[in-house]
Amino acid sequence: MMTIAVLGAGKIGESLLSGLLQAGYAPSQLMFTERYTQRASELEHQYGVDHTDVVSAARHADVLIIAVKPQDIEPLLDELCPYVAPSKLVVSLCAGLPTAMFEQRLAAGTPVVRVMPNTPMLVGEAMSVVSGGTCAQETHLDLAEELLGCVGSVVRVPESQQDVVTALSGSGPAYFFYLIESMIDAGVLLGLPRAVAGRLIVQTAVGSAAMLREGEGHPTIMREGVSSPGGTTVAGIRELEKHGVRAALIDAVEAAHDRSVELGRVHEDGEPGE
Ligand SMILES: NC(=O)c1ccc[n+]([C@@H]2O[C@H](COP(=O)([O-])OP(=O)(O)OC[C@H]3O[C@@H](n4cnc5c(N)ncnc54)[C@H](OP(=O)(O)O)[C@@H]3O)[C@@H](O)[C@H]2O)c1
């Protein structure tokens, strides 16, 4: 039976463990590493999954999922790499770290899959985007997709597109939170209690997203569908256009992309950075 080790059981690592268990993986197939013993004991107690050390994980697990912060990657790789056989699959969830950086440290031929997840993984609604390194075969990508599929949706792109992914789905939750925050403020300005405005807007966001996800139509058609002639919605849309909100969003995503490219230059020589 395939065994999976989650290295670094922080927010993302714990969400993944929880999602894998909910999807039917047995606790005996899973293990995790964690620096703080108290947190490790709490997780063992909560999920019934064994805490282990990095070397045992490298020796015994078939799939090694790295979920430490990028700035913690160096000491982890120092400990891990000497014990990882090329038959193992290494899946990195570390934002911005290229597969080449792992390949340079691991035994030749070790398959590496890079994943850019996002915060909604915490509620099982992640958008995870996977890219294979030079030694990752179709079966490795399929397996990574299956595992990440336990905590949301998964899309596969060439690694060269990961900076766009970072700007769109990686940073995306922050942009939606910002929009929602602004709409709640508008409700408060117009006299609604904040809690009521919050409830209205959050459910409106969830409902709108559900319609989009269920393929009710193109967003433009759906927006036109709620904009009656001479009505309230179109009056609001005119203000959004007047204030350049569409252009501002495009600029925001472009700025996030450019920053991702800039941060990525640090790793071009295979060294980890911020
Ligand atoms: N959170 C997000 O929305 C998000 C989105 C996209 C990508 N990611 C990526 O997901 C990864 C995890 O993020 P996170 O938010 O879950 O971070 P986090 O909460 O800080 O979790 C990382 C965990 O790894 C532990 N750790 C660090 N070095 C270790 C080692 N050598 N051995 C064992 N455990 C170790 C940390 O312990 P300590 O508490 O001792 O530091 C911490 O518990 C990051 O690489 C991040 O780039 C996160």
The ligand as an SDF file (V2000), in Angstrom:
LIG
                    3D

 48 52  0  0  0  0  0  0  0  0999 V2000
   -0.6970   29.1390    3.3990 N   0  0  0  0  0  0  0  0  0  0  0  0
   -0.9990   29.3070    2.1020 C   0  0  0  0  0  0  0  0  0  0  0  0
   -2.0360   29.8470    1.7290 O   0  0  0  0  0  0  0  0  0  0  0  0
   -0.0760   28.8240    1.0200 C   0  0  0  0  0  0  0  0  0  0  0  0
   -0.4130   29.0560   -0.3080 C   0  0  0  0  0  0  0  0  0  0  0  0
    0.4380   28.5890   -1.3050 C   0  0  0  0  0  0  0  0  0  0  0  0
    1.5910   27.9010   -0.9670 C   0  0  0  0  0  0  0  0  0  0  0  0
    1.8830   27.6980    0.3360 N   0  0  0  0  0  0  0  0  0  0  0  0
    3.1080   26.9860    0.6560 C   0  0  0  0  0  0  0  0  0  0  0  0
    2.8310   25.9380    1.5320 O   0  0  0  0  0  0  0  0  0  0  0  0
    3.9570   25.7550    2.3820 C   0  0  0  0  0  0  0  0  0  0  0  0
    3.4700   25.6710    3.8160 C   0  0  0  0  0  0  0  0  0  0  0  0
    2.8370   26.9000    4.1710 O   0  0  0  0  0  0  0  0  0  0  0  0
    2.0420   27.0460    5.5340 P   0  0  0  0  0  0  0  0  0  0  0  0
    1.2500   28.2890    5.4210 O   0  0  0  0  0  0  0  0  0  0  0  0
    1.3820   25.7690    5.8850 O   0  0  0  0  0  0  0  0  0  0  0  0
    3.2900   27.2990    6.5300 O   0  0  0  0  0  0  0  0  0  0  0  0
    3.3910   26.9790    8.0780 P   0  0  0  0  0  0  0  0  0  0  0  0
    2.0580   27.0400    8.7110 O   0  0  0  0  0  0  0  0  0  0  0  0
    4.5100   27.8070    8.6130 O   0  0  0  0  0  0  0  0  0  0  0  0
    3.8190   25.4370    8.0810 O   0  0  0  0  0  0  0  0  0  0  0  0
    5.1040   24.9650    7.8540 C   0  0  0  0  0  0  0  0  0  0  0  0
    5.3720   23.9330    8.9330 C   0  0  0  0  0  0  0  0  0  0  0  0
    6.5780   23.2310    8.6480 O   0  0  0  0  0  0  0  0  0  0  0  0
    7.3110   23.0990    9.8620 C   0  0  0  0  0  0  0  0  0  0  0  0
    8.7320   22.8720    9.5700 N   0  0  0  0  0  0  0  0  0  0  0  0
    9.6440   23.7680    9.1330 C   0  0  0  0  0  0  0  0  0  0  0  0
   10.8320   23.1730    8.9420 N   0  0  0  0  0  0  0  0  0  0  0  0
   10.6560   21.8620    9.2420 C   0  0  0  0  0  0  0  0  0  0  0  0
   11.5270   20.7390    9.2450 C   0  0  0  0  0  0  0  0  0  0  0  0
   12.7960   20.8350    8.8970 N   0  0  0  0  0  0  0  0  0  0  0  0
   11.0180   19.5430    9.6130 N   0  0  0  0  0  0  0  0  0  0  0  0
    9.7200   19.4270    9.9670 C   0  0  0  0  0  0  0  0  0  0  0  0
    8.8420   20.4690   10.0020 N   0  0  0  0  0  0  0  0  0  0  0  0
    9.3170   21.6660    9.6360 C   0  0  0  0  0  0  0  0  0  0  0  0
    7.0360   24.4030   10.5490 C   0  0  0  0  0  0  0  0  0  0  0  0
    7.3770   24.3430   11.9100 O   0  0  0  0  0  0  0  0  0  0  0  0
    7.6530   25.7040   12.7370 P   0  0  0  0  0  0  0  0  0  0  0  0
    6.3530   26.0520   13.3210 O   0  0  0  0  0  0  0  0  0  0  0  0
    8.6660   25.2710   13.6860 O   0  0  0  0  0  0  0  0  0  0  0  0
    8.1660   26.7530   11.7940 O   0  0  0  0  0  0  0  0  0  0  0  0
    5.5350   24.5650   10.3060 C   0  0  0  0  0  0  0  0  0  0  0  0
    4.7700   23.8200   11.2310 O   0  0  0  0  0  0  0  0  0  0  0  0
    4.9110   26.9300    2.1550 C   0  0  0  0  0  0  0  0  0  0  0  0
    6.0120   26.5020    1.3870 O   0  0  0  0  0  0  0  0  0  0  0  0
    4.0960   27.9170    1.3530 C   0  0  0  0  0  0  0  0  0  0  0  0
    4.9010   28.5880    0.4040 O   0  0  0  0  0  0  0  0  0  0  0  0
    1.0790   28.1490    1.3410 C   0  0  0  0  0  0  0  0  0  0  0  0
  1  2  1  0
  2  3  2  0
  2  4  1  0
  4  5  1  0
  4 48  2  0
  5  6  2  0
  6  7  1  0
  7  8  2  0
  8  9  1  0
  8 48  1  0
  9 10  1  0
  9 46  1  0
 10 11  1  0
 11 12  1  0
 11 44  1  0
 12 13  1  0
 13 14  1  0
 14 15  2  0
 14 16  1  0
 14 17  1  0
 17 18  1  0
 18 19  2  0
 18 20  1  0
 18 21  1  0
 21 22  1  0
 22 23  1  0
 23 24  1  0
 23 42  1  0
 24 25  1  0
 25 26  1  0
 25 36  1  0
 26 27  1  0
 26 35  1  0
 27 28  2  0
 28 29  1  0
 29 30  1  0
 29 35  2  0
 30 31  1  0
 30 32  2  0
 32 33  1  0
 33 34  2  0
 34 35  1  0
 36 37  1  0
 36 42  1  0
 37 38  1  0
 38 39  2  0
 38 40  1  0
 38 41  1  0
 42 43  1  0
 44 45  1  0
 44 46  1  0
 46 47  1  0
M  CHG  2   8   1  16  -1
M  END
$$$$
